[in-house]
């Protein structure tokens, strides 16, 4: 609630000492934004670790790629694609575009794991969990995305 004060000239001025109960608190917005940044950094760090593995091709990555039915050299191609999407995701202006690319990449991971009949909750859906977490972090950073998706007014 705002209060009006009368000055000597008779004009009114608003007294900002009492907060407006209908205004959203800046502290709540900042806390959500910080939580979104933390989530996004954690997801980004995990994906960066994946990129390093695909580009350096240790034996475990070569074996895992072969187990999924891909030739070993394609791990580098996957690493470059993921790195490109991750860089685009890390830039605030293009984060949504990067998130779309990463979502597509994770969809490929789901499909590859389904093809070899990997365990559902630990392997196949792990990429889904990661993608959902990525989008939660992005929405916490940029709540206007809910309006674009039709989930908010």
TORDRENTI-536462 format. One record per residue (C-alpha): x, y negated, z negated; residue number from 0. Coordinates in nm, 2 decimals, padded with zeros to 4 digits, always signed. Layout:
// TORDRENTI-536462
<node><east>X</east><north>Y</north><up>Z</up><seq>NUM</seq></node>
...
This chain:
// TORDRENTI-536462
<node><east>+00.00</east><north>+00.00</north><up>+00.00</up><seq>0</seq></node>
<node><east>+00.13</east><north>-00.34</north><up>+00.08</up><seq>1</seq></node>
<node><east>+00.07</east><north>-00.65</north><up>-00.12</up><seq>2</seq></node>
<node><east>+00.04</east><north>-01.00</north><up>+00.01</up><seq>3</seq></node>
<node><east>+00.22</east><north>-01.29</north><up>-00.16</up><seq>4</seq></node>
<node><east>+00.12</east><north>-01.65</north><up>-00.10</up><seq>5</seq></node>
<node><east>+00.41</east><north>-01.89</north><up>-00.04</up><seq>6</seq></node>
<node><east>+00.40</east><north>-02.26</north><up>-00.14</up><seq>7</seq></node>
<node><east>+00.29</east><north>-02.35</north><up>+00.21</up><seq>8</seq></node>
<node><east>-00.01</east><north>-02.12</north><up>+00.18</up><seq>9</seq></node>
<node><east>+00.12</east><north>-01.86</north><up>+00.43</up><seq>10</seq></node>
<node><east>+00.11</east><north>-01.50</north><up>+00.34</up><seq>11</seq></node>
<node><east>+00.40</east><north>-01.26</north><up>+00.34</up><seq>12</seq></node>
<node><east>+00.40</east><north>-00.89</north><up>+00.29</up><seq>13</seq></node>
<node><east>+00.56</east><north>-00.76</north><up>-00.03</up><seq>14</seq></node>
<node><east>+00.76</east><north>-00.45</north><up>+00.07</up><seq>15</seq></node>
<node><east>+00.83</east><north>-00.34</north><up>-00.29</up><seq>16</seq></node>
<node><east>+00.55</east><north>-00.08</north><up>-00.28</up><seq>17</seq></node>
<node><east>+00.58</east><north>+00.19</north><up>-00.02</up><seq>18</seq></node>
<node><east>+00.29</east><north>+00.26</north><up>+00.22</up><seq>19</seq></node>
<node><east>+00.13</east><north>+00.59</north><up>+00.13</up><seq>20</seq></node>
<node><east>+00.03</east><north>+00.66</north><up>+00.49</up><seq>21</seq></node>
<node><east>+00.38</east><north>+00.60</north><up>+00.64</up><seq>22</seq></node>
<node><east>+00.60</east><north>+00.91</north><up>+00.69</up><seq>23</seq></node>
<node><east>+00.90</east><north>+00.92</north><up>+00.47</up><seq>24</seq></node>
<node><east>+01.23</east><north>+00.87</north><up>+00.63</up><seq>25</seq></node>
<node><east>+01.38</east><north>+01.11</north><up>+00.38</up><seq>26</seq></node>
<node><east>+01.16</east><north>+01.40</north><up>+00.50</up><seq>27</seq></node>
<node><east>+01.25</east><north>+01.32</north><up>+00.87</up><seq>28</seq></node>
<node><east>+01.62</east><north>+01.31</north><up>+00.79</up><seq>29</seq></node>
<node><east>+01.60</east><north>+01.64</north><up>+00.60</up><seq>30</seq></node>
<node><east>+01.43</east><north>+01.81</north><up>+00.89</up><seq>31</seq></node>
<node><east>+01.68</east><north>+01.67</north><up>+01.13</up><seq>32</seq></node>
<node><east>+01.97</east><north>+01.78</north><up>+00.92</up><seq>33</seq></node>
<node><east>+01.82</east><north>+02.13</north><up>+00.89</up><seq>34</seq></node>
<node><east>+01.78</east><north>+02.13</north><up>+01.26</up><seq>35</seq></node>
<node><east>+02.14</east><north>+02.03</north><up>+01.32</up><seq>36</seq></node>
<node><east>+02.26</east><north>+02.30</north><up>+01.08</up><seq>37</seq></node>
<node><east>+02.06</east><north>+02.57</north><up>+01.25</up><seq>38</seq></node>
<node><east>+02.17</east><north>+02.45</north><up>+01.59</up><seq>39</seq></node>
<node><east>+02.54</east><north>+02.45</north><up>+01.49</up><seq>40</seq></node>
<node><east>+02.50</east><north>+02.81</north><up>+01.34</up><seq>41</seq></node>
<node><east>+02.34</east><north>+02.93</north><up>+01.66</up><seq>42</seq></node>
<node><east>+02.60</east><north>+02.75</north><up>+01.87</up><seq>43</seq></node>
<node><east>+02.88</east><north>+02.90</north><up>+01.67</up><seq>44</seq></node>
<node><east>+02.75</east><north>+03.25</north><up>+01.71</up><seq>45</seq></node>
<node><east>+02.71</east><north>+03.20</north><up>+02.09</up><seq>46</seq></node>
<node><east>+03.06</east><north>+03.04</north><up>+02.11</up><seq>47</seq></node>
<node><east>+03.19</east><north>+03.36</north><up>+01.94</up><seq>48</seq></node>
<node><east>+03.01</east><north>+03.56</north><up>+02.21</up><seq>49</seq></node>
<node><east>+03.17</east><north>+03.34</north><up>+02.48</up><seq>50</seq></node>
<node><east>+03.52</east><north>+03.39</north><up>+02.35</up><seq>51</seq></node>
<node><east>+03.46</east><north>+03.77</north><up>+02.34</up><seq>52</seq></node>
<node><east>+03.34</east><north>+03.77</north><up>+02.70</up><seq>53</seq></node>
<node><east>+03.62</east><north>+03.55</north><up>+02.83</up><seq>54</seq></node>
<node><east>+03.90</east><north>+03.73</north><up>+02.65</up><seq>55</seq></node>
<node><east>+03.76</east><north>+04.08</north><up>+02.71</up><seq>56</seq></node>
<node><east>+03.88</east><north>+04.28</north><up>+02.41</up><seq>57</seq></node>
<node><east>+03.83</east><north>+04.66</north><up>+02.45</up><seq>58</seq></node>
<node><east>+03.51</east><north>+04.64</north><up>+02.24</up><seq>59</seq></node>
<node><east>+03.35</east><north>+04.40</north><up>+02.49</up><seq>60</seq></node>
<node><east>+03.47</east><north>+04.60</north><up>+02.79</up><seq>61</seq></node>
<node><east>+03.31</east><north>+04.92</north><up>+02.63</up><seq>62</seq></node>
<node><east>+02.99</east><north>+04.74</north><up>+02.54</up><seq>63</seq></node>
<node><east>+02.95</east><north>+04.59</north><up>+02.89</up><seq>64</seq></node>
<node><east>+03.01</east><north>+04.93</north><up>+03.04</up><seq>65</seq></node>
<node><east>+02.76</east><north>+05.09</north><up>+02.80</up><seq>66</seq></node>
<node><east>+02.50</east><north>+04.84</north><up>+02.92</up><seq>67</seq></node>
<node><east>+02.56</east><north>+04.95</north><up>+03.28</up><seq>68</seq></node>
<node><east>+02.76</east><north>+04.65</north><up>+03.40</up><seq>69</seq></node>
<node><east>+03.11</east><north>+04.65</north><up>+03.55</up><seq>70</seq></node>
<node><east>+03.37</east><north>+04.52</north><up>+03.31</up><seq>71</seq></node>
<node><east>+03.46</east><north>+04.22</north><up>+03.52</up><seq>72</seq></node>
<node><east>+03.11</east><north>+04.09</north><up>+03.49</up><seq>73</seq></node>
<node><east>+03.17</east><north>+04.01</north><up>+03.12</up><seq>74</seq></node>
<node><east>+03.37</east><north>+03.71</north><up>+03.24</up><seq>75</seq></node>
<node><east>+03.08</east><north>+03.59</north><up>+03.46</up><seq>76</seq></node>
<node><east>+02.84</east><north>+03.63</north><up>+03.17</up><seq>77</seq></node>
<node><east>+03.08</east><north>+03.43</north><up>+02.95</up><seq>78</seq></node>
<node><east>+03.11</east><north>+03.15</north><up>+03.20</up><seq>79</seq></node>
<node><east>+02.73</east><north>+03.13</north><up>+03.24</up><seq>80</seq></node>
<node><east>+02.68</east><north>+03.13</north><up>+02.86</up><seq>81</seq></node>
<node><east>+02.96</east><north>+02.87</north><up>+02.81</up><seq>82</seq></node>
<node><east>+02.79</east><north>+02.64</north><up>+03.07</up><seq>83</seq></node>
<node><east>+02.46</east><north>+02.67</north><up>+02.90</up><seq>84</seq></node>
<node><east>+02.61</east><north>+02.62</north><up>+02.55</up><seq>85</seq></node>
<node><east>+02.79</east><north>+02.30</north><up>+02.66</up><seq>86</seq></node>
<node><east>+02.47</east><north>+02.17</north><up>+02.81</up><seq>87</seq></node>
<node><east>+02.29</east><north>+02.26</north><up>+02.48</up><seq>88</seq></node>
<node><east>+02.55</east><north>+02.09</north><up>+02.27</up><seq>89</seq></node>
<node><east>+02.50</east><north>+01.75</north><up>+02.44</up><seq>90</seq></node>
<node><east>+02.20</east><north>+01.58</north><up>+02.28</up><seq>91</seq></node>
<node><east>+02.06</east><north>+01.43</north><up>+02.60</up><seq>92</seq></node>
<node><east>+02.06</east><north>+01.77</north><up>+02.78</up><seq>93</seq></node>
<node><east>+01.99</east><north>+02.00</north><up>+02.48</up><seq>94</seq></node>
<node><east>+01.65</east><north>+02.11</north><up>+02.61</up><seq>95</seq></node>
<node><east>+01.79</east><north>+02.21</north><up>+02.95</up><seq>96</seq></node>
<node><east>+02.07</east><north>+02.40</north><up>+02.77</up><seq>97</seq></node>
<node><east>+01.82</east><north>+02.57</north><up>+02.55</up><seq>98</seq></node>
<node><east>+01.62</east><north>+02.68</north><up>+02.86</up><seq>99</seq></node>
<node><east>+01.94</east><north>+02.83</north><up>+03.01</up><seq>100</seq></node>
<node><east>+02.02</east><north>+03.01</north><up>+02.68</up><seq>101</seq></node>
<node><east>+01.67</east><north>+03.14</north><up>+02.66</up><seq>102</seq></node>
<node><east>+01.70</east><north>+03.29</north><up>+03.01</up><seq>103</seq></node>
<node><east>+02.04</east><north>+03.44</north><up>+02.92</up><seq>104</seq></node>
<node><east>+01.90</east><north>+03.59</north><up>+02.60</up><seq>105</seq></node>
<node><east>+01.61</east><north>+03.73</north><up>+02.81</up><seq>106</seq></node>
<node><east>+01.87</east><north>+03.91</north><up>+03.02</up><seq>107</seq></node>
<node><east>+02.02</east><north>+04.05</north><up>+02.70</up><seq>108</seq></node>
<node><east>+01.68</east><north>+04.19</north><up>+02.59</up><seq>109</seq></node>
<node><east>+01.63</east><north>+04.35</north><up>+02.93</up><seq>110</seq></node>
<node><east>+01.98</east><north>+04.51</north><up>+02.93</up><seq>111</seq></node>
<node><east>+01.92</east><north>+04.65</north><up>+02.59</up><seq>112</seq></node>
<node><east>+01.58</east><north>+04.78</north><up>+02.68</up><seq>113</seq></node>
<node><east>+01.72</east><north>+04.96</north><up>+02.98</up><seq>114</seq></node>
<node><east>+01.96</east><north>+05.17</north><up>+02.77</up><seq>115</seq></node>
<node><east>+01.68</east><north>+05.22</north><up>+02.50</up><seq>116</seq></node>
<node><east>+01.88</east><north>+05.05</north><up>+02.22</up><seq>117</seq></node>
<node><east>+01.71</east><north>+05.03</north><up>+01.88</up><seq>118</seq></node>
<node><east>+01.42</east><north>+04.79</north><up>+01.89</up><seq>119</seq></node>
<node><east>+01.45</east><north>+04.57</north><up>+01.58</up><seq>120</seq></node>
<node><east>+01.83</east><north>+04.56</north><up>+01.55</up><seq>121</seq></node>
<node><east>+01.95</east><north>+04.54</north><up>+01.91</up><seq>122</seq></node>
<node><east>+01.67</east><north>+04.46</north><up>+02.15</up><seq>123</seq></node>
<node><east>+01.49</east><north>+04.20</north><up>+01.94</up><seq>124</seq></node>
<node><east>+01.82</east><north>+04.04</north><up>+01.81</up><seq>125</seq></node>
<node><east>+01.83</east><north>+03.81</north><up>+02.12</up><seq>126</seq></node>
<node><east>+01.47</east><north>+03.72</north><up>+02.05</up><seq>127</seq></node>
<node><east>+01.55</east><north>+03.63</north><up>+01.69</up><seq>128</seq></node>
<node><east>+01.84</east><north>+03.42</north><up>+01.80</up><seq>129</seq></node>
<node><east>+01.63</east><north>+03.24</north><up>+02.07</up><seq>130</seq></node>
<node><east>+01.35</east><north>+03.16</north><up>+01.82</up><seq>131</seq></node>
<node><east>+01.61</east><north>+03.03</north><up>+01.57</up><seq>132</seq></node>
<node><east>+01.76</east><north>+02.81</north><up>+01.84</up><seq>133</seq></node>
<node><east>+01.42</east><north>+02.66</north><up>+01.94</up><seq>134</seq></node>
<node><east>+01.34</east><north>+02.60</north><up>+01.57</up><seq>135</seq></node>
<node><east>+01.66</east><north>+02.41</north><up>+01.53</up><seq>136</seq></node>
<node><east>+01.59</east><north>+02.21</north><up>+01.84</up><seq>137</seq></node>
<node><east>+01.23</east><north>+02.12</north><up>+01.74</up><seq>138</seq></node>
<node><east>+01.35</east><north>+02.02</north><up>+01.39</up><seq>139</seq></node>
<node><east>+01.60</east><north>+01.78</north><up>+01.56</up><seq>140</seq></node>
<node><east>+01.34</east><north>+01.66</north><up>+01.82</up><seq>141</seq></node>
<node><east>+00.99</east><north>+01.70</north><up>+01.69</up><seq>142</seq></node>
<node><east>+00.84</east><north>+01.54</north><up>+02.00</up><seq>143</seq></node>
<node><east>+00.90</east><north>+01.87</north><up>+02.18</up><seq>144</seq></node>
<node><east>+00.60</east><north>+02.00</north><up>+02.00</up><seq>145</seq></node>
<node><east>+00.39</east><north>+01.75</north><up>+02.19</up><seq>146</seq></node>
<node><east>+00.54</east><north>+01.86</north><up>+02.52</up><seq>147</seq></node>
<node><east>+00.45</east><north>+02.22</north><up>+02.43</up><seq>148</seq></node>
<node><east>+00.10</east><north>+02.13</north><up>+02.34</up><seq>149</seq></node>
<node><east>+00.15</east><north>+02.23</north><up>+01.98</up><seq>150</seq></node>
<node><east>+00.10</east><north>+01.89</north><up>+01.83</up><seq>151</seq></node>
<node><east>-00.09</east><north>+01.57</north><up>+01.90</up><seq>152</seq></node>
